Amino acid sequence: MLQSIGVTEWLIIGLIIVLLFGGKKIPELFKGLGEAMKEFKKASKDESSSS
């Protein structure tokens, strides 16, 4: 599904994100997303090692 998205579509999506969240909030948004992914990986790693 994501293979069918071209460069133009990604630019439009990026522009919409900038308009919705503003330039200053985007780094905070991605930082929070990164921390959430790190916690998810840690939890799934702990779960698989305890089985």
C-alpha positions as CSV (number, residue, x, y, z in Angstrom):
1,M,0.0,0.0,0.0
2,L,2.7,2.5,0.9
3,Q,4.6,1.6,-2.2
4,S,2.0,3.3,-4.3
5,I,2.5,6.6,-2.6
6,G,4.7,8.9,-4.6
7,V,6.9,11.9,-3.7
8,T,4.1,14.4,-4.4
9,E,1.8,12.7,-2.0
10,W,4.4,12.6,0.8
11,L,5.0,16.3,0.3
12,I,1.3,17.0,0.6
13,I,1.1,14.9,3.7
14,G,4.1,16.7,5.2
15,L,2.5,20.1,4.4
16,I,-0.7,19.1,6.1
17,I,1.1,17.9,9.2
18,V,3.0,21.3,9.3
19,L,-0.2,23.2,8.9
20,L,-2.0,21.2,11.6
21,F,0.7,21.0,14.3
22,G,2.9,24.0,13.4
23,G,6.7,24.0,12.9
24,K,7.5,24.2,16.6
25,K,5.4,21.2,17.7
26,I,6.7,18.7,15.1
27,P,10.0,17.8,16.9
28,E,8.0,17.3,20.1
29,L,5.6,15.1,18.2
30,F,8.3,12.9,16.7
31,K,10.2,12.7,20.0
32,G,7.1,11.4,21.7
33,L,6.5,8.9,18.9
34,G,10.1,7.7,19.2
35,E,9.8,7.2,22.9
36,A,6.6,5.3,22.5
37,M,8.2,3.0,19.9
38,K,11.1,2.4,22.2
39,E,8.8,1.5,25.0
40,F,6.8,-0.8,22.7
41,K,9.9,-2.6,21.6
42,K,11.2,-2.9,25.1
43,A,7.8,-4.4,26.3
44,S,7.6,-6.8,23.4
45,K,11.2,-7.9,24.0
46,D,10.5,-8.5,27.7
47,E,7.3,-10.4,26.8
48,S,9.1,-12.7,24.4
49,S,12.0,-13.4,26.8
50,S,9.6,-14.3,29.7
51,S,7.8,-16.9,27.6
